[in-house]
Amino acid sequence: MSKIFLVLISFVALLSTLSLPAHAIETAAKQAFLIDMDTHTVLLEKNSDELMHPSSMSKLMTTYILFARMKEGRIKPTDKFPVSEKAWRTQGSKTFVHVGDEIAVEDLIHGIIIQSGNDACIVVAEGISGSEEAFAAEMNRVAKEIGLTKSNFVNSTGWPDDNHLTTARDLATLAERIITDFPDYYHYYSIPDYTYNKIKQQNRNRLLASNIGVDGLKTGHTEVAGFGITLSAIQAERRLILVLNGLESDNQRVEEGDKLLRWGFREFTNKKIADAGVKIDDADVFFGIQKTVPLLSEKNINVTLPAGSDKNISVKVKYTGPIPAPIAKGAHVADLVVSVPGMKAVSYPLIAGEEVVKLSGISHFMAKFKYSLTGSY
């Protein structure tokens, strides 16, 4: 009869650094979401799945689609898109393009990210899809593909519309996809200023000038939404993503972003639990030419833990076994379960480190006979 096996793994060096969960922190934002990108541990959430107006943070989706075309080689930075009258007439923040001009894609990227140009967004939308309406349909299609579960885009700019909505969690997902999918283009989000048509504009993300490792991504502001920002910061190879919305001023946006990122880096730390490809344990095998199979993880397993630690972490291997042969190398046969008091347990898949062939012939017969007599194999 199969049984669920739980094997406690000893990580003496790591256990000495673990602690009870840190105290929560308050934020003035109406919506907030803070996550460790490496471990996908949520450090803070407030109305994170509540539908909200994203304002110019919508432009992250516009640049995502543009970067996807560039990565595929379908669009080059030197390609030029024409400026329509609609783009020229659009209100709000501007790159100050002129109707009839043809503008290089790289200039448009700067215009969208640094200057938050609504006109630049429409030039890109029309250049890619022919119209902003068709581009919005593309935004929604791609949003579903990359895991944005509640977002609906009506335009490329974030211009207020009752149906143009997203969530803080979705924006964090979008930020992570930009960082991981387009590492060659991510640097655009950290450029401090840009000059187009002899008009110099500063990046609206003032936290780029802070000393906490901020290197992106995008601000947003409309009357209906308040002030918002999608941030990412890196310290000692640890990256946090923070989304805030519904704040009362740009100064409050800066203060809250700075406070919450500092808190996230200070109050939590990341620890490695297992190395990719290194045996973690052995699992018992049923009717195989080997009686055990090594278990390992395909990826490094890191966990985010409260700082100021003690030994309250639990790391266990869990599987239903003995595992019947044959077993293919690389098959998911077990899980590593990591839990800390006050935090939700997280499971990581473990795979078979080698193939196990099923017993055959007289060996299989003898093993079954022994099992029928003794209950062992």
C-alpha positions in Angstrom: 0.0 0.0 0.0 1.3 3.4 -0.9 2.0 5.8 1.9 2.8 9.5 2.1 6.4 9.9 3.2 7.6 13.1 5.0 11.3 13.3 5.5 12.8 16.2 7.6 15.8 17.6 5.9 18.6 19.1 8.1 20.1 22.4 6.9 22.1 23.3 10.0 23.9 26.3 8.4 20.7 27.8 7.1 18.4 27.1 10.1 20.5 29.4 12.3 19.5 32.4 10.3 15.7 32.0 10.3 13.2 34.0 12.3 9.6 34.7 13.1 7.7 36.8 10.6 8.3 40.6 10.7 5.6 43.0 11.7 3.3 44.3 9.0 3.7 47.9 7.8 1.0 50.5 6.9 0.7 52.4 3.7 -1.3 55.4 2.6 -1.8 53.8 -0.9 -5.3 52.6 -1.7 -3.8 49.6 -3.5 -0.4 48.1 -2.8 1.6 45.0 -3.7 5.2 44.2 -2.8 6.8 40.9 -4.0 10.2 39.4 -4.0 10.8 38.5 -7.6 13.2 35.6 -7.1 11.0 33.6 -4.7 7.6 35.1 -5.6 7.0 35.7 -1.9 4.4 38.4 -1.3 5.7 40.7 1.4 2.8 43.2 1.4 -0.6 43.5 -0.2 -3.4 45.9 0.2 -6.4 45.6 -2.1 -4.0 44.0 -4.5 -6.8 42.3 -6.6 -9.1 45.3 -6.5 -9.8 46.8 -10.0 -8.3 50.2 -10.4 -7.4 52.8 -13.1 -3.7 52.3 -13.9 -3.2 55.7 -15.6 0.2 55.9 -17.3 1.3 52.6 -15.7 -0.7 51.2 -18.7 2.3 52.2 -20.8 4.1 49.2 -19.5 1.9 47.0 -21.6 2.5 49.3 -24.6 6.2 48.9 -24.3 5.9 45.2 -23.6 4.3 44.6 -27.0 6.8 46.9 -28.7 9.7 45.1 -27.1 8.3 41.7 -28.1 8.2 42.8 -31.7 11.8 44.0 -31.4 13.0 40.8 -29.8 11.4 38.9 -32.6 13.3 41.1 -35.1 10.1 42.4 -36.6 10.8 46.0 -35.6 14.3 47.6 -35.3 15.2 50.6 -33.1 15.9 52.6 -36.3 12.6 51.9 -37.9 10.3 54.9 -38.2 6.6 55.3 -37.5 4.5 58.2 -38.9 2.7 60.7 -36.7 -1.0 60.9 -37.3 -3.2 63.9 -36.5 -4.8 61.8 -33.7 -1.4 61.3 -32.1 -0.4 64.9 -32.5 -3.7 66.2 -31.0 -3.7 63.8 -28.0 -3.8 65.6 -24.6 -2.0 64.9 -21.3 1.8 64.3 -21.1 3.6 64.7 -24.4 6.8 63.9 -26.2 5.8 66.9 -28.5 5.8 65.0 -31.9 4.6 66.9 -35.0 1.9 65.6 -37.4 3.5 64.2 -40.5 6.8 63.4 -39.0 8.4 60.0 -39.1 10.0 59.1 -35.7 12.5 56.4 -34.9 11.3 53.7 -32.7 14.1 54.3 -30.2 13.0 57.9 -29.8 9.4 56.7 -29.3 10.6 54.3 -26.5 12.3 57.2 -24.7 9.2 59.3 -25.2 6.9 56.7 -23.7 9.1 55.6 -20.8 10.9 58.8 -19.8 8.5 61.5 -20.9 5.3 59.4 -20.5 4.2 60.8 -23.9 0.7 59.9 -24.8 1.4 61.0 -28.3 4.4 58.7 -28.6 2.1 55.8 -27.4 -0.4 56.4 -30.1 2.3 56.6 -32.8 3.5 53.2 -31.6 0.0 51.7 -31.4 -0.9 52.9 -34.9 2.5 51.8 -36.2 2.1 48.3 -34.9 -1.6 47.6 -35.3 -3.0 50.3 -37.6 -5.2 51.9 -35.0 -5.2 52.4 -31.3 -8.4 50.3 -31.0 -6.7 47.3 -32.7 -3.7 47.8 -30.5 -5.8 47.7 -27.4 -7.2 44.4 -28.6 -3.6 43.2 -28.9 -2.8 44.5 -25.4 -5.7 42.4 -24.0 -4.6 39.3 -25.9 -1.0 39.5 -24.7 -2.2 40.4 -21.2 -4.0 37.0 -20.9 -1.0 35.2 -22.4 1.4 36.5 -19.8 -0.8 36.0 -16.8 -2.6 39.3 -16.2 -5.9 37.8 -15.0 -8.1 40.9 -14.4 -6.7 43.6 -16.7 -8.7 45.2 -19.5 -7.1 47.8 -21.8 -9.0 50.3 -23.9 -6.1 52.4 -25.1 -2.3 52.5 -25.2 -1.9 55.5 -22.9 -3.9 55.0 -19.7 -6.2 57.8 -20.6 -9.2 57.5 -18.2 -12.0 55.2 -19.3 -14.5 53.3 -17.1 -13.4 50.0 -18.8 -9.7 50.6 -18.7 -8.8 48.7 -15.5 -6.1 46.5 -13.9 -4.9 45.5 -10.5 -1.8 46.0 -8.5 -1.0 42.3 -8.7 -1.4 42.3 -12.5 1.0 45.3 -12.8 3.6 43.5 -10.7 3.3 40.5 -13.0 3.7 42.7 -16.0 6.8 44.3 -14.5 8.3 40.9 -13.8 7.7 39.8 -17.4 9.3 42.9 -18.8 12.4 42.3 -16.6 12.7 38.6 -17.4 11.5 38.7 -21.1 13.5 41.7 -22.3 16.7 42.1 -20.3 18.3 43.9 -23.3 15.7 46.6 -23.2 15.1 47.0 -19.5 17.7 49.7 -19.2 15.4 52.2 -20.9 13.4 52.4 -17.6 16.3 53.8 -15.7 17.2 56.7 -18.0 16.9 59.9 -16.0 15.9 62.4 -18.8 15.5 62.7 -22.5 15.4 65.6 -25.0 13.2 65.5 -28.1 12.5 68.4 -30.4 14.8 70.5 -28.1 12.5 69.9 -25.2 14.2 68.2 -22.2 12.0 66.3 -19.8 12.9 64.4 -16.6 11.9 60.9 -15.9 8.8 61.1 -13.6 10.1 58.3 -11.5 12.0 60.4 -9.0 13.1 57.3 -7.0 15.6 56.5 -9.7 17.8 59.1 -8.0 17.5 57.4 -4.6 20.1 55.2 -3.1 18.0 52.1 -2.7 18.6 50.4 -6.1 15.5 51.6 -8.0 16.0 51.0 -11.8 12.4 51.2 -13.1 9.6 51.2 -14.0 6.7 53.7 -14.5 4.6 56.3 -12.8 1.0 57.1 -13.4 -1.4 59.9 -12.5 -5.0 60.9 -13.3 -7.7 62.6 -11.3 -9.7 59.4 -11.0 -6.8 57.2 -10.0 -4.6 59.5 -7.9 -0.8 59.0 -8.0 0.6 55.6 -8.7 3.9 53.9 -9.5 5.3 50.5 -10.5 8.8 50.2 -9.1 11.6 47.7 -9.2 14.7 47.8 -7.1 17.7 45.5 -6.7 20.1 45.1 -3.7 22.7 42.4 -3.5 21.1 40.4 -6.3 17.7 40.5 -4.6 15.0 42.2 -6.6 11.7 43.6 -5.3 8.7 44.8 -7.3 6.3 47.3 -5.7 3.1 48.6 -7.1 1.3 51.6 -5.4 -1.8 53.5 -6.5 -4.3 55.9 -5.1 -1.9 58.3 -3.4 -2.5 62.0 -3.0 0.6 63.6 -4.4 3.9 63.0 -6.2 5.7 63.6 -2.9 3.6 61.0 -1.1 4.3 58.6 -4.0 8.0 59.0 -3.5 7.8 58.8 0.3 5.7 55.6 0.2 7.8 53.9 -2.4 11.0 54.7 -0.6 9.6 53.5 2.8 8.1 50.3 1.5 11.2 49.2 -0.5 13.5 49.9 2.4 11.2 47.9 4.6 11.2 45.0 2.2 14.9 44.9 1.9 15.5 45.4 5.7 12.9 43.1 7.2 13.3 40.1 4.9 16.2 38.1 3.5 16.6 35.3 0.9 18.2 32.0 1.7 19.2 29.1 -0.5 17.6 25.8 0.5 18.8 23.6 -2.3 21.2 23.8 -5.3 20.0 22.8 -8.8 21.0 19.3 -9.7 22.3 18.3 -6.3 20.7 15.3 -4.5 18.5 16.4 -1.7 17.3 12.9 -0.6 16.5 9.4 -1.8 12.9 8.1 -2.2 12.0 4.4 -1.8 11.1 2.5 -5.1 8.7 -0.3 -5.6 9.7 -3.2 -7.8 12.7 -1.5 -9.4 16.2 -2.8 -10.1 17.2 -0.1 -7.5 15.5 0.2 -4.2 15.8 4.0 -4.1 15.9 6.9 -6.5 17.8 10.2 -5.9 15.6 13.3 -5.6 16.8 16.7 -6.8 15.6 20.1 -8.0 16.0 21.3 -11.5 16.4 24.9 -10.2 18.0 26.5 -7.2 15.5 26.7 -4.4 15.6 30.0 -2.5 13.1 31.2 0.1 12.3 34.6 1.5 12.3 34.7 5.3 11.9 37.3 8.0 15.2 38.8 9.1 16.5 38.5 12.7 16.2 34.8 12.7 15.8 31.6 14.7 15.4 27.9 14.0 11.7 27.7 13.3 11.9 26.7 9.6 10.7 23.3 8.5 12.0 21.7 5.3 10.5 18.3 4.4 10.5 16.0 1.4 7.0 14.7 0.6 6.1 11.9 -1.7 3.6 9.1 -2.1 5.5 5.9 -2.0 7.2 3.6 -2.4 7.3 5.0 -5.9 6.4 2.3 -8.5 9.0 1.5 -11.2 9.6 2.3 -14.0 10.6 5.8 -13.2 11.8 8.2 -15.9 14.8 10.4 -15.3 13.5 14.0 -14.7 9.9 12.8 -13.7 8.3 14.9 -11.0 8.0 12.3 -8.2 8.2 14.4 -4.9 8.0 17.9 -3.4 10.1 19.9 -1.1 7.8 21.6 1.4 9.3 24.7 3.2 7.3 26.3 6.0 7.9 29.0 8.6 5.6 30.0 11.4 3.2 32.7 10.4 3.9 32.2 6.6 2.2 30.0 4.1 4.1 26.8 3.3 5.5 26.6 -0.2 6.1 23.4 -2.2 8.8 23.0 -4.8 8.9 20.1 -7.3 11.6 17.4 -7.0 12.5 15.2 -9.9 14.0 11.7 -10.2 17.8 12.1 -10.6 18.1 8.9 -12.7 16.1 6.3 -14.5 14.9 3.3 -12.5 14.0 0.2 -14.6 11.2 -2.1 -13.5 12.2 -5.6 -12.3 11.4 -8.3 -14.9 11.2 -12.0 -15.2 12.2 -14.1 -12.1 13.4 -11.0 -10.2 10.0 -9.4 -10.5 8.2 -12.7 -9.5 10.5 -13.1 -6.5 9.9 -9.5 -5.3 6.2 -9.9 -5.6 6.3 -13.2 -3.7 8.4 -11.7 -0.9 6.0 -8.7 -0.7 2.9 -11.0 -0.5 4.6 -12.9 2.4 6.2 -10.1 4.4 4.7 -6.8 3.2 8.2 -5.6 2.3 9.8 -5.3 -1.1 
